[in-house]
């Protein structure tokens, strides 16, 4: 095969990645697969918890990919081709998180916002009392993450970039890091703490616990490694100019 043909074949995925409909279709397919996969993992849960977890878990994976591809591209050149997908990964992560929140509101707390924050109605006192502090705090963190995700998703477009200016848009999009760590805190509570209670049987450990820890550690390691690599190269460049 000729060099020109090889380069042509290599350029095709890159050209496809620049097409927005192709990116949306690919990420929508990935998102659907993740939701169905996590639903299969949670097959023993009640229907509400099964789909609540499936959409939430899939959303977290998409956000992890969105913020992990950039650092990974510093070490694997081939990853540069899929960097344009980061925008769609974030958008679909936001959409799945919204469905996750809707399932909780409808199926778990049944539109009672006081229950969402850990309160329950006491029929004798005729008032709400705090029963689940951790549940309320975790949901408050999750709500903050969802609002930030919606803001980022709504501004993930060329139109928003033009309206905000490149510097303003980049500053706003840096909110993906607080979004990630809010998501980690929210998910960690429900994976490790919510179902621990002295007055009811403790369920078996969730099989996704080690995968969650590995995902968080991988994202953290990638971002730290990319920062160190960037700082080292900047130091080398500064040293050369100073000679």
Buried (B, 14 or more C-beta within 10 A) or exposed (E): EEEEEEEEEEEEEEEEBEEEEBBBEBBBEBBEEBBEBBBEBBEEBEEEBBBBBBBBBBBBBBBBBBBBBBBBBBEEEEBBBBEBBBBBBBBBBBBBBBBBBEBBBEBBBEEBEBBBBBBEEEEEEEEBEEEBEEBBBBBBBBBBBBEBBBBBBEBBBEEBBEEBEEEEBEEBBEBBEEBBBBBBBBBBBBBBEEBEEEEEEEEEEBEBEEBBEEBBEEBBEBBEBBEEEEEEEEEEEEEEEEE
